[in-house]
Amino acid sequence: MSLKKNLANIITVSRILFSFLMLVFPVFSVSFWVFYSLAGLSDFLDGIIARILKAESKIGAILDSIADLVFFVIIAFLLLSKVSLPLWMIISISAIALIRIIAYLIGFIKYKGFISIHTYLNKFIGLCLFLSPILFYFWGLGITGIVLISIAAVSSLEEMLIDITSKQVELDRKGLFIK
């Protein structure tokens, strides 16, 4: 296939590389922020480029979800090594993770593959999680945690309900009540 057809997927895969490179540098160092920013930029650009080049694909959507997961797991690992979370946040985050895992299992069993739906809420929580270090700086841990946990909980429940109620895979479904 041509570069034009694969450019969006290359950008998506670069997010995985940038995420792993963040592990090499001290958290919050200039190098860390460079790779953090490049990962965020790649997340923003891959979908736009895929649409512009008319190169959207199921494999691209799956790669995007995997790249997002890798990025957020690495960020969570790095940030949790620097910030001590209160018990209520740990319980809330664990509950949301459990809901996500159940949604992924439902999708896997129902559709025989990894399914992660690109709803507006999933995209919004992804943006909020990406901005979380900035939100933390301005709002502190408590308010940032409440906002992120609330959005993530609704987003996770929405995805699980879509997986349960859908008759076919709709990776680009916009929401539970929006097709």
Secondary structure, 3 states (H helix, E strand, C coil): CCHHHHHHHHHHHHHHHHHHHHCCCCCCCHHHHHHHHHHHHHHHHHHHHHHHCCCCCHHHHHHHHHHHHHHHHHHHHHHHCCCCCCHHHHHHHHHHHHHHHHHHHHHHHHHCCCCCCCCHHHHHHHHHHHHHHHHHHHHHHHHHHHHHHHHHHHHHHHHHHHHHHCCCCCCCCCCCCCC
